Amino acid sequence: MSPTVSIAVLTRDLRVHDNPTLHGAATDGDAVVPLFVLDRAILRSDYNRPNRARFLVECLRDLDTSLEERGAGLVVREGEWVREVMRVAREVRAVSIHVAGDVTAYARRRVERLRDALPAGVDLVVHDETLFVVPPGALLPSGAGKDHMAVFTPYFRKWSSLGTRAPAPTPRALELPAGLPKGRLPAADAVAKGAVSPDLATGGESEGRRRMASWLRAGLEDYDDDHDALGNDNTSRLSPYLHFGALSPVELARKAGESRSTAAQAFVRQVAWRDFYAQVLAARPDATTVDYRPRGDRWHHSGAELAAWKAGRTGYPVVDAGMRQLAREGWMHNRARLITAHFLCKTLYIDWREGAQHFVDLLLDADVPSNTMNWQWVAGTGTDSRFNRAYNVTLQGRRHDPHGAYVRRYVAELADVDEVYLHEPWLLPEDDRERLGYPAPIVDQDEARQRLRAARGLD
């Protein structure tokens, strides 16, 4: 009797630990094909960028090593996603195909096309529990006709009371079907050509697990006090590993939750925000381009101001530090993301979609739900009811980087400026300003605030 074969189509779940997709396929057949398809539609899209391409390739290489240690290896194909999955399925005579459920419109259409292409006798198993702690749709508001929860606090109460599933067992041994060619792991520049940020984190489950263990041991207990402190930089930096599925959000939440401290609970709350935005986007997939709550905005258009923001040359030190960190590391501190996004949308009054795309261009963790909905939250078009919330970014810099450690780290021109002037360098004597070569503010914050109020009809 021929051995039964199952396929685990891996997408954003590039790990062997707590991977329900891989575990499901491994228990469904005598042999299993861990398959990754370089989807040509994504390769050609505006989402595919050099920073994430390098991180992806490192994740694939690490995953291949882990799978080989268990007797298999990663099977890689490139092309039209459904066609390539079906080609492998026919080649190995698969009895089942397992895949993680995702929330973007494209990911959901892709799975439905696969379902439609399957012949009789081949099962498709979609694991909605793989990518999130609580899958989208598992928590619904009271009242008929509502398909998602639009307010985080009641969502978090339900999320916290639900508990987490048990982690899926890590397979000890896997067997590939005889004669199946694995294919070649891609090079980063074959996925996306172009220069990468110079200080990118290393991708892969092994690195992600090392960082998770180190941070849970040495950083978690200071999180509640420090997570907004730009200079201290005491954030986990695990978001890229969660985005690519090199870490399990369930495992991370469970391990962090083992501590009952206030700091641990504050961190777990941030994991819940990830699930919250995923269920919003699952219900409103058009929110990637359409305002979740339209405000009738007449966005200001200025190519020069947008270019200065992208380059970290706005003349506002904390904004410029955040944008330069993004360019250097492909990552940005969470408080800096809020400040830089606020400056673009509420100070310059430039369309949030411009900022969201720039983040997509550079961020390793450009998670579509979180990136989109966080930008909409800042712009006042998202789930936040306080749509006219406005910050003074200079005061934000003083509050969250009081001694200027963050600004000095990323804005070289200001590294030796006295702390008194660090967040307001325009107060320096003119000769000192010219010597530094740091730009004057591109807008006056008070005048910009009036531009916002007038455009939104608040005057």
Summary of the structure (lengths in Angstrom):
residues: 459
radius of gyration: 23.4
end to end distance: 78.5
largest distance: 85.9
contacts: 1531
relative contact order: 0.12
helix: 50%
strand: 6%
